[in-house]
Amino acid sequence: MSDNYLIYDTEAEAITRADTEGARMGYSYHINGIGTRYHTYPRITTNNKYALIVNEYELTEDEQAATTTSVTFPTE
């Protein structure tokens, strides 16, 4: 199975979406102020955008339509 991604222009936008999903999933950080905060964390792409894996996210219709499986990451 391929990973599904949402692509963001900025890291801050991607982290905000990851944080929202962490809160929805009831992660410790959002309940106790410590521990796990994000379900996934964004990675920079070769075109300087930020890709967030959203396979297990609860997506809006607009987000669902915007997902992609084609992302290129810089080589390390």
N, C-alpha and C positions, 0 to 999 in steps of 0.2 A: 504494500500500500504506500502511495506517495504521501509526503507531507503536504498539507495545505497551509498557505501563508497569506497573511495580509501585509501589504507593503505600505510603509509610512515615509513621509518626507523627512521627518526628524526623529531622533532617538526619543525625545521627550514625548511625542505623540504615541509612539509604540509602547513606551513604558507605562504611560497612562492607561492604555488599553489592557496591558498585562496586569496592572494593578487592579483595574475594575474586575477582571476575571478572577483574580485571587480573592477579592472580597466576596464575589458571588459564590465561590467554592468554599468559603468559610475558613480560609487559611489562618493559621495561628496569629500572624502579624496583625490581621484585621480584627482579631478578637482580644488578644493579649498584648499587642504592641511589640512582640518579639517572635522570632521563628520565620517560617516560610511565608513569603509575601506574593511571589509570582508563580503562575503555573508554568509559563515559558518566558524566556527573556529574548529580546530582539538581537539580531546580528546584522552587522553592516553588510551591504551587498557591493558588488563591483561597480555599481553606478551611484554609490554613496546614498542609497536609500536604506531603510531599516526593515528587515523581514522578521515577522513574528509568526512562529508556528501556532496554528489555531485548530489543530485536529480535534481537540476535546473541548473547545470553547463553545459557549452558547452564543451564536451569532445572530445578528439582525438580518433581515432580508437583504439589505444593502451590503452588509459585510459578506454575506454568503455569495452574492453576485460578484464581489470584488476579489474573492480568493483566487490564488494561483498556485500551481504546482511547479512552475518554472522560475527558479531563482538561481542566480550565480553568485557564489561567495568568493572573496579573494583567497588565493592560496597562501598558506602560512609560510 
